[in-house]
Amino acid sequence: MESEKFARLSELTAIARERELTPEEQSERQALRNEYRAAVTGSLRAQLNNTTIINPDGSCTKVHEHILGGKSKKTSGEG
């Protein structure tokens, strides 16, 4: 999400604390919230897709495989 859009979302939130938003402002804020939520979710998903769990037996499991019940990959991490 672009910083200008994030700043606008923050601005609308501050305005909402002072007075009731107009229907147009409410609609804009909801659209910006949805965009922000999608950006955060996508970023988190990308981070988790690149995260590996190292099991006590030395095998490695990608987090998304672990969550989906996938098979772990044995590594030769001994030594």
C-alpha positions as CSV (number, residue, x, y, z in Angstrom):
1,M,0.0,0.0,0.0
2,E,1.3,3.4,-1.0
3,S,2.3,5.7,1.8
4,E,-0.2,8.4,0.6
5,K,-3.1,6.0,0.9
6,F,-2.0,4.9,4.3
7,A,-1.7,8.6,5.4
8,R,-5.2,9.2,4.0
9,L,-6.6,6.2,6.0
10,S,-5.0,7.5,9.1
11,E,-6.4,11.0,8.4
12,L,-9.9,9.5,8.0
13,T,-9.5,7.6,11.2
14,A,-8.6,10.8,13.0
15,I,-11.5,12.6,11.5
16,A,-13.9,9.8,12.6
17,R,-12.7,10.4,16.2
18,E,-13.8,14.0,16.0
19,R,-17.0,13.8,14.0
20,E,-19.1,11.4,12.0
21,L,-17.8,10.6,8.6
22,T,-19.8,11.5,5.5
23,P,-21.0,8.5,3.5
24,E,-18.3,9.3,0.9
25,E,-15.6,9.3,3.5
26,Q,-17.0,6.1,5.1
27,S,-16.9,4.4,1.7
28,E,-13.3,5.7,1.0
29,R,-12.1,4.6,4.4
30,Q,-13.6,1.1,3.9
31,A,-11.9,0.8,0.5
32,L,-8.6,1.9,2.0
33,R,-9.0,-0.6,4.9
34,N,-9.7,-3.4,2.5
35,E,-6.6,-2.5,0.4
36,Y,-4.5,-2.3,3.6
37,R,-5.8,-5.6,4.9
38,A,-5.0,-7.3,1.5
39,A,-1.4,-5.8,1.5
40,V,-0.7,-7.0,5.1
41,T,-2.2,-10.4,4.4
42,G,-0.1,-10.8,1.2
43,S,3.0,-9.7,3.0
44,L,2.4,-12.1,5.9
45,R,1.6,-15.0,3.5
46,A,4.9,-14.3,1.5
47,Q,6.9,-14.3,4.8
48,L,5.4,-17.5,6.0
49,N,5.9,-19.2,2.6
50,N,9.6,-18.5,3.0
51,T,9.8,-19.7,6.6
52,T,11.2,-23.2,7.5
53,I,10.7,-25.1,10.7
54,I,13.7,-27.2,11.7
55,N,12.3,-30.2,13.5
56,P,14.1,-31.9,16.5
57,D,15.0,-34.8,14.2
58,G,16.8,-32.4,11.8
59,S,14.2,-32.5,9.1
60,C,12.9,-29.3,7.7
61,T,9.3,-28.4,7.0
62,K,8.1,-25.3,5.2
63,V,5.5,-23.5,7.3
64,H,2.9,-23.7,4.6
65,E,3.4,-27.4,4.2
66,H,3.2,-27.9,8.0
67,I,-0.1,-26.0,8.1
68,L,-1.5,-27.9,5.1
69,G,-0.3,-31.3,6.5
70,G,2.4,-31.7,3.8
71,K,5.4,-34.0,4.0
72,S,8.6,-32.7,5.5
73,K,11.8,-32.8,3.6
74,K,14.8,-34.5,5.2
75,T,18.0,-32.5,5.1
76,S,21.6,-33.5,5.5
77,G,22.2,-30.9,8.2
78,E,24.3,-33.3,10.3
79,G,27.8,-32.2,11.2
